Amino acid sequence: MPKQMKISFEIIESAQVDAHYFSAETQETIKDMISSGAYEEDEIVESIREYRDGDGVCVSNGMFVDDENITCTISDGDETLSVNLISYFDGEYESFEEMIADHDLQESKAIIAVDVDNQIYLTKSDDPSKKQSVMLEIINYMSGQLVGWFEVEDDVNLQDLDMKDFKIQLLSVDGEGELQELTYGEGLIGSLCELEIHKVSYKGKDLDLGLNFQGGSGEARIYMREEDGTLSWNPYLFL
């Protein structure tokens, strides 16, 4: 029977950013709530979550493979294997062995090579209707863990895993999408890193990833949609 294994990425002092779009009608309600002064900030934020259009969008999970503080492990429930993450550009090395030697690592060590060219770029066409306003929730956490589960055959041990079966897709922070511009262009995430984990797959199957974090603080920023389609920032509300 198949058994479950877990791959985990851990990082310290990073941030998650979620976006919640809401309609013009809800925007007027939110404006009235803010101007009345009768509502607490968390009540306004909760109202936007309740009346948002669709599900919230995770703009950033804060997991950057080029952050020196990130670590990676794989566990079978009994034992844990430490994994090195190496970033490279497609065509930079003629062989996997050459890459390992260049990074002064032993090939016997567990290593996942991250192809920097395997990125997705959000464009302006990915943005929702220009009639919608948006609230960004920023959680600056002290430590975070991105976890994904995958199946192996019952007789497979950690030492049997081929690290080449793991592929990591990155999210470019340089995309032209509206959400990325609000997040990275305005410096809501202070990281100087650029290679954020977007997807992780094992043997071609994407893993369901979940983010857990501890400590830190949060804030919300409400951007109202103007008649010309631009967004104007209402002074942020602290959660």
NORHU-V454907 format. One line per field, one symbol per residue. phi: phi as a letter, one per 30 degrees, with the letter a starting at -180 (. if undefined). A space follows every 50 residues. Layout:
BEGIN
phi = ???
END
This chain:
BEGIN
phi = .dbcbbcbcbbchbacbccbdbddddedddedddddiccddddddddded cdciddcddaciccdcddcdbbbbbcjcbbcdbdcccbceidbdaddddd ddchcdddddbcdcddddbcbdcdddddeddccbcccccdcdbbbcbbcb cbdecdcedddcdddcbccccddcdcdddddddcdcidcddddbccdcbb bbhicdcdcbccbbijbbabbccdddddjdccddedcdd
END
